[in-house]
Amino acid sequence: MMADERGRFITLEGAEGVGKTSLLPFVRELIESSGVELMCTREPGGTPLGEDLREVLLNSDHAIVGKAEALLMFAARAQHVETVIEPALAEGVWVLCDRFTDASFAYQGGGRELGVAQVAVLEQWVHGYLQPDLTLLLDASREASLARMRRRREVDRIEREDELFFGRVRQAYRQRAVDYPDRVKLIDANPAFEQVCESAAAVLTDALGDWEAQSVLRQ
Ligand code: TMP
């Protein structure tokens, strides 16, 4: 990659229990092995303010209404984009983010039933100019996800939601892959971990190859 090139922005998404946390180190290593400088971050979070908002969103006892939840997610995101993500990309650093705005479309738009249009307004306002270059979307049946979630000791405010909520989250996530097929790559997370890693590696290797080719063409 040329030294003065912008970094690439890659996000990892999926409903609860799809194995996102286990896959993250694998994705990280694969990207780093291509020789780029990579920063890993997460949402909600990624800044001191964002991490405080994460606590409120996930671990407080507030009965947070859907609109407030969406606004808090985007408040954390505004701070994150402006002070962390955008400066890193501008310096040529690649950014791997554990969840981004597709999660708002899935959880607040789908799960909380605020709808796509409402979330799109916030997206446009907060980071209309910035979209991930690639999104890996892990998708697993609710049975497989529930089996993984049962192994967890503690559940947060959102994880306590019911099956209907998570059905809507999954559906809204899958719709993102239909609406943005070039960017959002659906990965079947039902099989064994090794196979999921293979699928993720295939998608990443493809993207890395394309970006490398584009970079060479610009030289
Ligand atoms: P995580 O630790 O799996 O990233 O959990 C973050 C939780 O926050 C998860 O339940 C999804 C939820 N979330 C939203 O509801 N909207 C968002 O925009 C983001 C980034 C996360």
Boltz pocket constraint, residues with backbone or C-beta under 6 A from the ligand:
constraints:
  - pocket:
      binder: B
      contacts: [[A, 16], [A, 42], [A, 43], [A, 44], [A, 58], [A, 73], [A, 98], [A, 99], [A, 100], [A, 101], [A, 103], [A, 104], [A, 105], [A, 107], [A, 108], [A, 158], [A, 159]]
      max_distance: 6.0
